[in-house]
Amino acid sequence: MNNSQESFLSWFFKLESAGGIFLFIAAVIAIVLANSPLQLYYALLIDTPVEVKIGALEIAKPLLLWINDGLMAIFFFLVGLELKRELIEGELSDKKNIILPAIGAIGGMVIPALIYLYFNSDDPTAIKGWAIPAATDIAFALGVLSLLGSRVPTSLKIFLTSLAIFDDIGAILIIAAFYTAKISVTALIVVACCILILTFLNIRRIESKSIYILFGVVMWVAMLKSGIHATLAGVILAMFIPMRSAVNEHYSPLKSIEHGLHPVVAFFILPIFAFANAGINFTGVGAEQVLHDVSIGIALGLFIGKQLGVFGLCWIAIKLKLTNLPKGMSWSSLYGTAALCGVGFTMSLFIGSLAFEETKVNVLFDERLGIILGSLASGFVGYLVLRASLSQDGRIKSKNNV
């Protein structure tokens, strides 16, 4: 490799948007494969059975679910680390800054669900998918945001990340309450025991990363067996990683792990996730599928409902002086972020499979189509609005500094 190639690669990997570019390249490759003669091999790959057995403990899942439940737990672990750091010494250390994303998340779940119910309330089968458009995909939303590079203020990233975390926790609670056929009490007891042990380790200020990872893995397995989505284990584990060292005031165990995980998540975990989940075959799609009430309800719930719910409730909360618009954000960038929340890809697909997998009516593809249409429209509009608003904010800031 010559010097010019090496300098180009160094520059590329330093780009803030590089992770987002990798993510979308992986998604495009998956869609191309799923609509080509190689579709059979793509399907065989993601459906490859993978089994782990240790004594009486057995976990048998297709490769796709190992990626969604396993690798994405690591992603949520990183998100949890970032959130904890911000809660302790960042923007969210002021509790007033938590109010806005929490309110936005509530609006972003309620309004999309109501829109879906409006189109499907008279269909007892379709109504089961009411929670599908309530979800926000933090991976893809942050991927779109990363394409805007260094222009994005930290406050906006924190707001979107915080809102998406509240949204994901809400989605997981919805899954546990409405889409879990059987919850294992024994597995939940194991989860509770792991949390107690992690609490003890944190109070004693134990800094060994391996012992936290050990109990984190045990908790992930128990969460998986409990019937509750396993990625929640990543966020829970992150809350117990010590922020500060007891022996070295200049060292942070949390920041050390966070720094090491960033490139792994950006250039390995998220692209693999996108490749495994984005491969949807569009053969035979016609007006009947596009205009199906399930597709319309999901697409409009994500695209219109998220904008109305997130921006509308945030606007009301700010006007009522319950909270303030984050520093560095404008009303237009808040609206762009609200639109971006309509990217519901992963969790929406997961909820959709739970809602329709046991029905005899074939609405599964309608559900996937609505998610794709709503997510693409939301990502496109969110990107354009944020690009315009951030450029305008930058020009205003430059004028004020003159």
C-alpha positions in Angstrom: 0.0 0.0 0.0 1.5 3.3 -1.1 1.5 6.4 1.1 -1.4 8.1 -0.7 -3.6 5.1 -0.2 -2.6 4.8 3.5 -3.3 8.5 4.1 -6.7 8.1 2.4 -7.7 5.2 4.6 -6.5 7.0 7.7 -8.6 10.0 6.8 -11.6 7.9 6.0 -11.6 6.0 9.2 -11.3 9.2 11.2 -14.5 10.5 9.6 -17.3 10.7 12.0 -19.6 9.4 9.3 -17.5 6.4 8.4 -19.5 4.1 10.7 -22.7 5.3 9.1 -21.3 4.8 5.6 -20.3 1.2 6.5 -23.8 0.6 7.9 -25.6 1.7 4.8 -23.3 -0.1 2.4 -24.0 -3.4 4.4 -27.8 -2.7 4.1 -27.6 -2.1 0.4 -25.6 -5.2 -0.2 -28.1 -7.2 1.7 -31.0 -5.8 -0.3 -29.2 -6.5 -3.6 -28.4 -10.1 -2.6 -32.0 -10.7 -1.5 -33.3 -9.6 -4.9 -30.7 -11.5 -7.0 -30.1 -15.1 -8.0 -27.9 -15.3 -4.8 -31.0 -14.9 -2.6 -31.1 -18.6 -1.7 -27.6 -18.5 -0.4 -28.2 -15.2 1.5 -31.3 -16.9 3.2 -29.3 -20.0 4.0 -26.6 -17.9 5.6 -28.8 -15.9 8.0 -30.9 -19.0 8.8 -27.9 -21.2 9.6 -28.6 -22.9 12.9 -26.1 -22.2 15.6 -26.2 -24.2 18.8 -24.3 -23.7 22.1 -24.8 -26.4 24.8 -23.1 -26.6 28.2 -24.6 -29.4 30.3 -28.3 -28.9 30.6 -28.1 -25.3 29.2 -28.8 -25.1 25.5 -29.2 -22.1 23.3 -30.1 -23.0 19.7 -30.9 -20.1 17.3 -30.5 -19.3 13.6 -27.5 -17.0 12.9 -29.9 -14.0 12.5 -31.1 -14.2 16.1 -27.6 -14.6 17.4 -26.7 -11.3 15.7 -29.9 -9.5 16.9 -29.9 -10.9 20.4 -26.1 -11.3 20.9 -24.2 -8.7 19.0 -26.8 -6.0 19.5 -26.6 -6.6 23.2 -23.0 -5.3 22.9 -24.2 -2.3 21.0 -26.7 -1.5 23.7 -24.0 -2.0 26.3 -22.0 0.7 24.5 -25.1 3.0 24.4 -25.6 2.4 28.1 -22.0 3.3 28.9 -22.4 6.6 26.9 -25.7 7.3 28.7 -24.2 6.7 32.2 -21.2 8.9 31.4 -23.5 11.7 30.3 -25.7 11.2 33.4 -22.7 11.6 35.7 -20.6 14.3 34.1 -22.3 15.3 30.8 -25.4 17.0 29.5 -27.7 14.7 31.3 -26.1 15.3 34.7 -28.7 18.1 35.0 -31.9 16.1 35.6 -33.9 18.7 33.7 -32.2 17.5 30.5 -33.8 14.1 30.9 -37.3 15.4 30.9 -37.4 16.3 27.2 -36.2 13.0 25.7 -38.5 11.1 28.1 -41.5 13.1 27.0 -40.5 12.9 23.4 -40.3 9.1 23.7 -43.7 8.8 25.2 -45.2 10.9 22.4 -43.2 8.9 19.8 -44.8 5.7 21.1 -48.4 6.7 21.7 -49.2 8.7 18.5 -47.8 6.1 16.1 -49.7 3.4 17.8 -53.0 5.4 17.6 -52.4 6.0 13.9 -52.0 2.3 13.3 -55.1 1.5 15.3 -57.1 4.0 13.3 -56.4 1.9 10.1 -56.6 -1.5 11.7 -59.1 -1.3 14.6 -61.7 -3.4 12.8 -59.3 -6.3 12.0 -58.7 -8.6 15.0 -55.7 -10.1 13.4 -54.0 -6.8 12.2 -54.7 -5.0 15.5 -52.1 -7.2 17.1 -49.4 -5.1 15.3 -50.3 -1.9 17.1 -46.9 -1.5 18.7 -44.9 -2.0 15.5 -44.6 1.7 14.6 -44.0 2.7 18.3 -40.3 1.6 18.0 -37.3 3.7 17.1 -34.2 1.9 15.7 -31.3 3.6 17.4 -28.7 1.9 15.2 -30.0 3.2 11.9 -31.1 6.6 13.3 -27.6 7.2 14.7 -26.2 5.9 11.4 -28.2 8.6 9.5 -27.1 11.2 12.0 -23.5 10.2 11.6 -23.6 11.0 7.9 -23.9 14.7 8.9 -20.4 14.5 10.5 -19.0 17.1 12.9 -21.8 19.6 12.2 -24.1 17.7 14.6 -24.0 19.3 18.1 -23.3 17.0 21.0 -26.6 18.0 22.6 -28.5 16.7 19.6 -26.7 13.3 19.7 -27.4 13.0 23.4 -31.1 13.9 22.9 -31.6 11.3 20.1 -29.6 8.7 22.0 -31.5 9.3 25.2 -34.9 9.4 23.5 -34.1 6.2 21.6 -33.0 4.4 24.8 -36.3 5.5 26.5 -38.1 4.3 23.4 -36.4 1.0 23.3 -37.0 0.4 27.0 -40.6 1.2 26.4 -40.7 -1.2 23.5 -39.2 -3.9 25.5 -41.7 -3.4 28.3 -44.5 -3.5 25.7 -43.1 -6.8 24.4 -42.9 -8.2 27.9 -46.5 -7.2 28.7 -48.3 -7.8 25.4 -46.2 -10.1 23.2 -44.6 -12.6 25.7 -46.5 -15.8 25.7 -44.5 -17.3 28.5 -42.2 -15.7 31.0 -39.7 -17.8 32.9 -39.8 -16.8 36.6 -36.7 -18.9 37.3 -34.7 -17.0 34.6 -35.9 -13.7 36.0 -34.7 -14.7 39.4 -31.3 -15.4 37.9 -31.4 -11.9 36.3 -32.3 -10.4 39.7 -29.4 -12.2 41.4 -27.0 -11.0 38.7 -28.1 -7.4 39.3 -27.6 -7.8 43.1 -24.1 -9.1 42.5 -23.3 -6.3 40.0 -24.6 -3.8 42.6 -22.2 -5.3 45.2 -19.3 -5.1 42.8 -20.0 -1.5 42.0 -20.4 -0.5 45.7 -17.1 -2.2 46.5 -15.6 -0.4 43.5 -14.3 -3.5 41.9 -12.6 -2.6 38.6 -11.9 -6.0 37.0 -13.6 -5.9 33.6 -13.6 -9.7 33.3 -15.8 -10.2 36.4 -18.4 -7.7 35.1 -18.4 -9.3 31.7 -18.8 -12.7 33.3 -21.9 -11.8 35.2 -23.1 -9.7 32.2 -23.0 -12.8 30.1 -24.8 -14.9 32.7 -27.5 -12.1 32.9 -27.8 -12.0 29.1 -28.4 -15.8 28.9 -31.0 -15.6 31.7 -32.7 -12.6 30.0 -32.7 -14.7 26.8 -34.4 -17.6 28.6 -36.8 -15.3 30.5 -38.7 -14.4 27.4 -37.8 -10.7 27.6 -35.6 -9.2 24.9 -32.0 -10.0 25.8 -30.5 -6.7 24.6 -31.8 -5.0 27.7 -29.0 -6.9 29.6 -26.5 -4.7 27.8 -28.0 -1.5 29.1 -28.4 -2.9 32.6 -24.8 -4.1 32.8 -23.5 -0.7 31.6 -25.1 1.0 34.6 -22.8 -0.9 37.0 -19.5 -0.3 35.3 -17.5 2.1 37.6 -17.1 5.6 36.3 -14.0 6.4 38.4 -11.1 4.3 39.6 -10.6 3.9 43.3 -6.8 3.7 42.9 -6.1 6.0 40.0 -7.9 9.3 39.8 -6.9 9.7 36.1 -8.4 6.4 35.0 -12.0 5.6 34.2 -13.0 1.9 33.7 -16.1 3.0 32.0 -14.4 5.4 29.6 -11.7 2.7 28.9 -14.3 0.1 27.9 -16.3 2.7 25.9 -13.2 3.8 23.9 -12.3 0.2 23.1 -15.9 -0.7 22.0 -16.5 2.3 19.6 -14.6 1.0 16.6 -15.8 -2.6 17.1 -19.5 -1.5 17.2 -19.1 1.1 14.3 -17.1 -1.1 11.9 -18.1 -4.6 12.8 -21.3 -5.1 14.9 -23.6 -2.5 13.2 -22.7 -3.4 9.6 -23.2 -7.1 10.3 -26.5 -6.3 11.9 -27.6 -4.3 8.9 -26.5 -7.0 6.5 -28.5 -9.7 8.3 -31.7 -7.6 8.7 -32.0 -5.5 5.6 -32.3 -8.3 3.1 -35.9 -8.0 2.0 -37.1 -9.5 -1.3 -39.4 -7.1 -3.2 -40.5 -9.6 -5.9 -44.2 -9.4 -6.6 -44.8 -6.1 -4.7 -47.9 -4.3 -6.1 -50.5 -1.8 -5.1 -52.4 -4.3 -3.0 -49.4 -4.8 -0.8 -48.5 -1.1 -0.6 -52.0 0.0 0.2 -52.7 -2.8 2.7 -54.0 -1.4 6.0 -51.1 -3.0 7.9 -48.6 -1.4 5.6 -50.3 2.0 5.6 -50.8 2.0 9.4 -47.1 1.2 10.0 -45.7 3.5 7.4 -47.8 6.5 8.4 -47.3 5.6 12.1 -43.5 5.8 11.7 -43.4 8.7 9.3 -46.2 11.0 10.5 -46.8 9.6 14.0 -43.2 9.9 15.2 -43.0 13.5 13.9 -46.2 14.5 15.6 -45.6 12.6 18.8 -42.0 13.5 19.4 -42.0 17.1 18.2 -45.5 17.8 19.4 -45.1 16.7 23.0 -41.6 18.2 23.2 -43.0 21.6 22.0 -45.8 21.4 24.6 -43.3 20.6 27.4 -41.0 23.5 26.4 -43.9 25.9 26.1 -45.2 24.9 29.5 -41.7 25.5 30.8 -41.4 21.9 32.1 -38.0 21.8 30.4 -35.9 23.7 27.9 -34.7 23.2 24.3 -31.2 21.7 24.6 -28.3 24.1 24.1 -27.1 24.0 20.5 -30.4 22.8 19.1 -33.1 24.9 17.3 -36.7 24.1 16.6 -35.9 23.0 13.1 -33.2 20.6 14.3 -35.6 19.3 16.9 -38.2 18.6 14.2 -35.5 16.9 12.0 -34.6 14.7 14.9 -38.3 13.9 15.5 -38.5 12.8 11.9 -35.4 10.7 12.2 -37.1 8.8 15.1 -39.4 7.3 12.5 -36.7 5.0 11.5 -38.1 1.9 13.3 -36.3 -0.9 11.4 -35.0 -3.5 13.9 -37.3 -3.3 16.9 -40.3 -2.9 14.5 -39.3 -6.0 12.7 -38.9 -7.9 16.0 -42.3 -6.7 17.3 -43.9 -7.5 13.9 -42.7 -11.1 14.0 -44.1 -11.5 17.5 -47.4 -10.0 16.6 -48.1 -12.1 13.5 -46.0 -15.3 13.7 -48.9 -17.3 15.2 -51.7 -16.0 13.0 -53.0 -17.9 9.9 -53.3 -14.7 7.9 -50.3 -13.9 5.8 -49.6 -10.3 6.7 -46.0 -10.7 7.6 -44.7 -9.2 4.3 -47.2 -6.3 4.6 -45.6 -5.5 7.9 -42.1 -5.6 6.6 -43.1 -3.4 3.6 -44.6 -0.8 5.9 -41.5 -0.7 8.1 -39.2 -0.3 5.1 -41.4 2.5 3.5 -41.9 4.4 6.8 -38.2 4.1 7.9 -36.8 5.1 4.5 -39.1 8.2 4.3 -38.3 9.1 7.9 -34.6 8.7 7.4 -34.6 10.7 4.2 -36.7 13.6 5.5 -34.9 13.7 8.9 -31.5 13.8 7.1 -32.6 16.7 4.7 -34.2 18.7 7.5 -31.2 18.3 9.8 -28.7 19.1 7.0 -30.5 22.3 6.2 -31.1 23.3 9.8 -27.6 22.6 11.0 -26.1 24.5 8.1 -28.4 27.5 8.9 -27.5 27.2 12.6 -23.8 27.2 11.7 -24.2 30.3 9.5 -26.0 32.1 12.4 -23.3 31.1 14.8 -20.5 32.4 12.5 -22.3 35.7 12.1 -22.6 36.1 15.8 -18.9 35.4 16.3 -17.9 38.1 13.8 
